[in-house]
Amino acid sequence: MQKKNDFFRKYGQMKKSSGRAWGDIKIGMKRTCRILKNLFKKIVSRFK
């Protein structure tokens, strides 16, 4: 019974932490996309 309770406690912690991690990844990806977009604009302007 104790192992079962430990499992569900750890599972609940993982669910919460993975949600926060996904939010961090989403923010990081938005920043990265913005940086890449600006970089590609600079590269294209050099070839014009």
C-alpha distances in whole Angstrom, upper triangle without the diagonal:
4,5,5,6,9,10,11,12,14,15,17,19,20,21,23,25,26,28,29,30,32,34,35,36,38,40,41,42,44,46,46,48,50,51,52,54,56,56,57,60,61,62,63,66,67,68,70
4,5,5,6,9,10,10,12,14,15,17,18,20,21,23,24,26,28,28,30,32,33,34,36,38,39,40,42,44,44,46,48,49,50,52,54,54,56,58,60,60,62,64,65,66,68
4,5,5,6,9,10,10,12,14,15,16,18,20,21,22,24,26,26,28,30,31,32,34,36,37,38,40,42,42,44,46,47,47,50,52,52,53,56,57,57,59,61,62,63,65
4,5,5,6,9,10,10,12,14,15,17,19,20,21,23,25,25,27,29,30,31,33,35,36,37,39,41,41,43,45,46,47,49,51,51,52,55,56,57,58,61,62,63,65
4,5,5,6,9,10,11,12,14,15,17,19,20,22,23,24,26,28,29,30,32,34,35,36,38,40,40,42,44,45,46,48,50,51,52,54,56,56,58,60,61,62,64
4,6,5,6,8,10,11,12,14,16,16,18,20,22,22,24,26,27,28,30,32,33,34,36,38,38,40,42,43,44,46,48,48,50,52,53,54,56,58,59,60,62
4,5,5,6,9,10,10,12,14,15,16,18,20,21,22,24,26,26,28,30,31,32,34,36,36,38,40,41,42,44,46,46,47,50,51,52,53,56,57,58,60
4,5,5,6,9,10,10,12,14,15,17,19,20,21,23,25,25,27,29,30,31,33,35,36,37,39,41,41,43,45,46,47,49,51,51,53,55,57,58,59
4,5,5,6,9,10,11,13,14,16,17,18,20,22,23,24,26,28,29,30,32,34,35,36,38,40,41,42,44,45,46,49,50,51,52,55,56,57,59
4,5,5,6,9,10,10,12,14,16,16,18,20,21,22,24,26,26,28,30,32,32,34,36,37,38,40,42,42,44,46,47,48,50,52,53,54,56
4,5,5,6,9,10,10,12,15,15,16,19,20,21,22,25,25,26,29,30,31,32,35,36,36,38,41,41,42,45,46,47,48,50,52,53,55
4,5,5,6,9,10,11,13,14,16,17,19,20,22,23,25,26,28,30,30,32,34,35,36,38,40,41,42,44,46,46,48,50,52,53,54
4,5,5,6,9,10,11,12,14,16,17,18,20,22,23,24,26,28,28,30,32,33,34,36,38,39,40,42,44,45,46,48,50,51,53
4,5,5,6,8,10,10,12,14,15,16,18,20,21,22,24,26,26,28,30,31,32,34,36,36,38,40,42,42,44,46,47,48,50
4,6,5,6,9,10,11,13,15,15,17,19,20,21,23,25,26,27,29,31,31,33,35,36,37,39,41,42,43,45,47,48,49
4,6,5,7,9,10,11,13,15,16,17,19,20,22,23,25,26,28,29,31,32,34,35,36,38,40,41,42,44,46,47,49
4,5,5,6,9,10,11,12,14,16,17,18,20,21,22,24,26,27,28,30,32,33,34,36,38,39,40,42,44,45,47
4,5,5,6,9,10,10,12,14,15,16,18,20,21,22,24,25,26,28,30,31,32,34,36,36,38,40,42,43,45
4,5,5,6,9,10,11,13,14,15,17,19,20,21,23,25,26,27,29,30,31,33,35,36,37,39,41,42,44
4,5,5,6,9,10,11,12,14,16,17,18,20,22,23,24,26,28,29,30,32,34,35,36,38,40,41,43
4,5,5,6,9,10,11,12,14,16,16,18,20,21,22,24,26,27,28,30,32,33,34,36,38,39,41
4,5,5,6,9,10,10,12,14,15,16,18,20,21,22,24,25,26,28,30,31,32,35,36,37,39
4,5,5,6,9,10,11,13,14,15,17,19,20,21,23,24,26,27,29,30,32,34,35,37,38
4,5,5,6,9,10,11,12,14,16,17,18,20,22,23,24,26,27,29,30,32,34,35,37
4,5,5,6,9,10,10,12,14,15,16,18,20,21,22,24,26,26,28,30,32,33,35
4,5,5,6,9,10,11,12,14,15,16,19,20,21,23,25,26,27,29,31,32,33
4,5,5,6,9,10,11,13,14,16,17,19,20,22,23,25,26,28,29,31,32
4,5,5,6,9,10,11,12,14,16,16,18,20,21,22,24,26,27,29,31
4,5,5,6,9,10,10,12,14,15,16,18,20,21,22,24,26,27,29
4,5,5,6,9,10,11,13,14,15,17,19,20,21,23,25,26,27
4,5,5,6,9,10,11,12,14,16,17,19,20,21,23,25,26
4,5,5,6,9,10,10,12,14,15,16,18,20,21,23,25
4,5,5,6,9,10,10,12,14,15,16,18,20,21,23
4,6,5,6,9,10,11,13,14,16,17,19,21,22
4,5,5,6,9,10,11,12,14,16,17,19,21
4,5,5,6,9,10,10,12,14,15,17,19
4,5,5,6,9,10,11,12,15,16,17
4,5,5,6,9,10,11,13,15,16
4,5,5,6,9,10,11,13,15
4,5,5,6,8,10,11,13
4,5,5,6,9,10,11
4,6,5,6,9,10
4,5,5,7,9
4,5,5,7
4,5,5
4,6
4
